[in-house]
Amino acid sequence: MSLVTPLAANSPAPVREKRLVLRVLETWRQACQDDLPPRLGSLTATDTGDDVGHVFMIDLLDQAGPRFTSIGEALRVDGWPADGPALVAACPDHSVIGLVGRCWPEIVDRGVPVTRGGVAPNNGISVLYRSIMAPLVDESGQVAAILGAANWRAVS
């Protein structure tokens, strides 16, 4: 017995969710195992498909401190990182990625996805942003990495 009901030939195509944070949350949920967050390595930025340009990954276990292992093209800050690891603590304050990335301790403490939004500076302009950060766990169930995403629009 099939639990999937086929769509009629004249049915409209499914509507794509408009909000980036909800699309990324759905990708994260699909990678969950039972009630546990996805395992480290089971989910990458490229798994978010067309949203990859707005997605970042943070490795929490790096000896130098939490660092970005992936930063989508839309989130990159001119001239950073120059050389060496892209440490979260060294990310420019005037950027959405810097503002959002610094929220990593809350994800570790809570162990669940967290969304944030508001008005912030981004490369010299004021923007209204939305973001999500979701935990990835190691074999012991400890949060070892974070999958995140952010987008924004200029405000006057």
N, C-alpha and C positions, 0 to 999 in steps of 0.2 A: 504494500500500500504506500503510495507516495503522499508525503505531506505538503508537497509543493503544487500549487495550483497554477497551471500554465495560463499565460495572458492570452486574451483573445487577439486575433490577428489585427484588429482595428483599435486595440488599446493604445493610449498615448504612451510614449516612452517615459520611464521613471524620471522624476524631476530631481536634478542634482541639488543637494543642500547648498544654500548660498553662503553660509558662514563657515569660514576656514576652521575655526576652533571646533565646530561640531563635526566637520569631515575628519579632522585629525583624531578627535575623540572616538569616532566610530572605527577608524583604522586600529587604534589602540585596543578598543574593546574586542574587536575581532581576533586580535592576537592573544588576548587573555586566555589562561588555562583554568577552567573552573572559576573560582572566585579570586584567583591570584593574578597579579599583574604579569604582563609578558616577561619572558626571560630575556636577559641580556643577549644580544645577538639574534634574537628571533624577529626583531623589528628594526628597520633602518629608515633613514630619511627617504630613500627612493621608494619605499613601500607606500608613501603618501601620494604617489603618482604626480599629477599636474601641480600639486601643492609644494613640491620639493623646494622650490625657490624661496619659500617662506618658512622652511623647517630647519631646526637645528638639533644637534645632539650634544649632550654634556656627559663626559666621563667623570664620575665622582671619585674614582679610585686612583687617579693619576698621582704619583708621588709629589709632584709640584703643587697639587691642589686641583680642584675642579677645573676642567678645561673643555672648550668646545672641540669636538672631533669632527663636526660637520656644521657648516653655516651656509644656508641657502643664499643664492645670489641677491635676492631682494633685501636681505638682512645685513649684508656686508657693509662695513664702515671703511671709508677711504683711508688707506695708510695703516690699517690695523687688521690683523697682527702683522707687525713688520718682520721680525725674526723670532724664531722660537715658538713655544707652545702658545696657543690662544687661551690663556688663562681667563676664567670668568672674572676674577678680581681685577684684571687689567683692562677689561673691556671699557671703552669710552663711556662716560656718564651721559653724554649728550645723544645717546642712541637708544632706540627701542630695544635692541638686543642686549645692551648693557643693563637697562632697567629691568627687563624681564629675566635675564639670566641670573641676576642677583637674588631672585626669589627661590633658588634651588633648596635652601635649608627647609623651607615649608613643605616641599614635596617629600623630602626625606622624613620629616617628622610625621606627616599625615599619611604617606604611602598611597595617596590617591591623586588623580588628576585635579589640577587647580587652574581656574581661569582668572584672568585679571584684565582690566581695561581702564581707560581714562585718557586724560590729556597729558602729553609729555613732549619734551623736545626731541627731535630726531634730525641730526645733521643741520641744525640751525633753524628749523621751522617747527612750529607747534602742530602736533598731530593728535588725532583721536585714535587710540590703538586698542586692539583686542589680542589676547594671547592665551595660550594653554601650555601647561607643562605636565607631563605624565611620567610616572616612574617605570623603570625596567629593573628587574631584580636578578641577583646572581643565584647560584645553586642553593644557597642557604636561605633565600627569601629576603635578603637585605637589598635595599635600593642601591644599585650600583651605577645607574645611568639615568638620564632623563631625555625623553623625546619632547621637543617643544616646537611651537609655531607662533608666529605673530604677523599681523598685517595692520595697516593703518591708512588713514586719509588725512590730508592737510585740513586744518581748521583756521578760520580767520579771526 
